[in-house]
Amino acid sequence: MLIRFINDTFLIREFDFNDVDSLVKYANNYKIFRWVKDNFPYPYSIKDAENWITVSRNTTEGFNYAIATETELIGGIGVKFKEDVYRFSWELGYWLGEPFWGKGIMTEAVKEFTRYLFKHYNIRSITANVFEGNKASMKILTKAGFKLDGVIRKAVFKEKLFWDLYVYSLLREEVK
C-alpha cells in the first residue's frame, strides 16, 4: 500500500469504493479520453468506475493508485509490469481531472511515484508512451526527468487516425 502526501496538497493512495463518484466526475471527459488507451472508457460510467476500482485493487499485472486531495480523488497513476526480457522495465500511465491541470500536480506525482518505485523494487527503467500532440504530457515527463528515447511513427490508432508514439524513459540512476 502506498500512501504519501505531496506538497500538502494531494496524495497518492489506493483506490477505494468511496472514489466512485469522483472517478466518474473527472474521468468522464473527452479531453482525457483522447490521450489515453482505448481501454479507458468514454463516456465513463458508475459501472466503469466500480469495475476499475475492483480491477486496480486485485490485479497482478501492475500497480494502480488514486491521486487525491484530502476530500476526493482527482486522478490516477500506475505502472504495468512487463515480462520476459522486459521484466526490469515497467510502463507508467497517468491521468488528472481537468480542473487540476496546469498546477504542477502531475509532475510532482510522477516524480514521487517513480522515486518510490525505484526505491522499493528491483527495476532498471520506467517507460511512458505519449501520443503525438499531447504536449502537456511530454512536458510533465520532461520536468520529471524522463528523456525522449524516440518516436515510433504511426504506431497508435485512435479515433480512426494513425498517430506517432513518443517513447520516454527514466533510468534508476537518473532519479533525483
C-alpha positions as CSV (number, residue, x, y, z in Angstrom):
1,M,0.0,0.0,0.0
2,L,1.3,3.4,-0.9
3,I,0.2,6.5,1.0
4,R,2.2,9.6,0.6
5,F,1.4,13.3,1.0
6,I,2.9,15.5,-1.7
7,N,3.4,19.2,-1.0
8,D,0.5,19.1,1.5
9,T,-2.0,19.4,-1.5
10,F,-2.5,15.9,-2.7
11,L,-1.6,12.3,-2.0
12,I,-1.1,9.0,-3.8
13,R,-3.2,6.2,-2.3
14,E,-5.1,3.0,-3.1
15,F,-8.4,3.3,-4.9
16,D,-11.4,3.0,-2.6
17,F,-15.1,2.4,-3.5
18,N,-15.8,5.8,-1.9
19,D,-14.0,7.2,-5.0
20,V,-16.7,6.1,-7.5
21,D,-18.4,9.5,-7.7
22,S,-15.2,11.5,-8.1
23,L,-13.8,9.0,-10.6
24,V,-16.9,9.4,-12.8
25,K,-16.9,13.2,-12.3
26,Y,-13.3,13.6,-13.5
27,A,-12.7,10.6,-15.8
28,N,-15.8,11.2,-17.9
29,N,-14.1,13.8,-20.0
30,Y,-13.3,13.6,-23.7
31,K,-10.2,15.8,-23.2
32,I,-8.7,13.0,-21.1
33,F,-10.0,10.1,-23.2
34,R,-8.4,11.4,-26.4
35,W,-4.9,11.0,-24.9
36,V,-5.2,7.6,-23.2
37,K,-5.5,4.0,-24.4
38,D,-9.0,2.9,-25.6
39,N,-9.4,0.6,-22.5
40,F,-10.1,3.8,-20.6
41,P,-13.8,4.2,-21.3
42,Y,-15.7,7.2,-22.6
43,P,-18.2,8.0,-21.6
44,Y,-17.1,6.9,-18.1
45,S,-20.0,5.4,-16.1
46,I,-20.5,4.4,-12.5
47,K,-20.2,0.8,-13.6
48,D,-16.8,1.6,-15.2
49,A,-15.6,3.2,-12.0
50,E,-16.7,0.3,-9.9
51,N,-15.0,-2.2,-12.3
52,W,-11.8,-0.1,-12.4
53,I,-11.6,0.0,-8.6
54,T,-12.1,-3.7,-8.3
55,V,-9.5,-4.4,-11.0
56,S,-7.0,-2.0,-9.6
57,R,-7.2,-3.5,-6.2
58,N,-6.9,-7.1,-7.4
59,T,-4.5,-7.0,-10.4
60,T,-1.2,-8.8,-10.5
61,E,-0.2,-7.0,-13.7
62,G,0.9,-3.8,-12.1
63,F,0.1,-1.1,-9.6
64,N,-2.7,1.4,-9.9
65,Y,-3.2,4.3,-7.4
66,A,-5.5,7.3,-6.9
67,I,-4.2,10.8,-6.9
68,A,-6.4,12.6,-4.3
69,T,-6.9,15.7,-2.2
70,E,-7.9,15.3,1.4
71,T,-11.5,15.1,0.2
72,E,-11.7,13.5,-3.2
73,L,-10.0,11.5,-6.0
74,I,-8.7,13.8,-8.7
75,G,-6.7,11.4,-11.0
76,G,-4.8,8.2,-11.2
77,I,-1.3,6.9,-11.7
78,G,0.1,3.4,-12.1
79,V,2.6,1.1,-13.8
80,K,2.2,-2.1,-15.8
81,F,4.7,-4.8,-15.2
82,K,6.5,-6.2,-18.3
83,E,7.6,-9.8,-18.8
84,D,10.4,-11.8,-20.2
85,V,13.4,-9.7,-21.4
86,Y,11.5,-6.5,-20.5
87,R,10.9,-7.5,-16.8
88,F,13.1,-4.8,-15.4
89,S,11.3,-2.0,-17.2
90,W,7.8,-1.0,-16.2
91,E,5.4,1.2,-18.1
92,L,3.9,4.3,-16.5
93,G,0.5,5.7,-17.1
94,Y,-1.5,8.6,-15.5
95,W,-4.4,11.0,-15.9
96,L,-5.6,14.0,-14.0
97,G,-9.0,15.7,-13.7
98,E,-9.2,18.8,-15.9
99,P,-9.8,21.3,-13.1
100,F,-6.3,20.4,-11.7
101,W,-4.4,20.8,-15.0
102,G,-1.5,23.3,-15.1
103,K,-0.8,23.3,-11.4
104,G,2.2,21.1,-11.4
105,I,0.3,18.3,-9.6
106,M,1.0,15.6,-12.1
107,T,4.7,16.5,-12.5
108,E,5.1,16.1,-8.7
109,A,3.1,12.9,-8.7
110,V,5.2,11.3,-11.4
111,K,8.4,12.3,-9.6
112,E,7.2,11.0,-6.3
113,F,5.8,7.8,-7.7
114,T,8.9,6.9,-9.8
115,R,11.2,7.6,-6.8
116,Y,9.0,5.3,-4.7
117,L,9.2,2.5,-7.4
118,F,12.9,2.7,-7.8
119,K,13.5,2.7,-4.0
120,H,11.2,-0.3,-3.3
121,Y,11.5,-2.5,-6.5
122,N,14.3,-4.1,-8.5
123,I,13.7,-2.3,-11.8
124,R,16.1,-0.6,-14.1
125,S,13.8,1.8,-16.0
126,I,10.3,3.2,-16.3
127,T,8.9,4.0,-19.7
128,A,6.0,6.2,-20.7
129,N,4.2,6.4,-24.0
130,V,2.7,9.7,-25.3
131,F,0.5,10.2,-28.3
132,E,1.5,12.7,-30.9
133,G,0.2,16.1,-30.0
134,N,0.0,15.6,-26.2
135,K,2.3,18.4,-25.4
136,A,1.2,18.6,-21.8
137,S,2.2,15.0,-21.1
138,M,5.5,15.5,-22.8
139,K,6.2,18.5,-20.6
140,I,5.3,16.6,-17.5
141,L,7.6,13.7,-18.3
142,T,10.5,16.1,-19.2
143,K,10.1,18.0,-16.0
144,A,10.0,14.7,-14.1
145,G,13.4,13.8,-15.5
146,F,12.3,11.4,-18.3
147,K,14.2,11.5,-21.6
148,L,12.7,11.1,-25.1
149,D,14.0,7.8,-26.5
150,G,12.4,8.0,-29.8
151,V,9.3,8.2,-31.9
152,I,7.5,5.2,-33.4
153,R,5.8,6.5,-36.5
154,K,2.1,6.0,-36.8
155,A,2.1,3.3,-34.1
156,V,-1.2,4.5,-32.4
157,F,-4.6,4.0,-34.0
158,K,-7.1,6.3,-32.1
159,E,-10.3,7.7,-33.4
160,K,-9.8,6.4,-36.9
161,L,-6.4,8.1,-37.3
162,F,-2.8,6.9,-37.0
163,W,-0.6,8.9,-34.6
164,D,3.1,8.8,-33.8
165,L,4.0,7.4,-30.4
166,Y,6.6,9.2,-28.4
167,V,8.5,6.9,-26.0
168,Y,10.1,8.3,-22.9
169,S,12.1,6.6,-20.2
170,L,13.7,7.3,-16.8
171,L,16.6,5.2,-15.6
172,R,17.2,4.3,-12.0
173,E,20.5,6.3,-11.9
174,E,18.7,9.4,-13.2
175,V,16.3,9.7,-10.3
176,K,17.0,12.7,-8.1
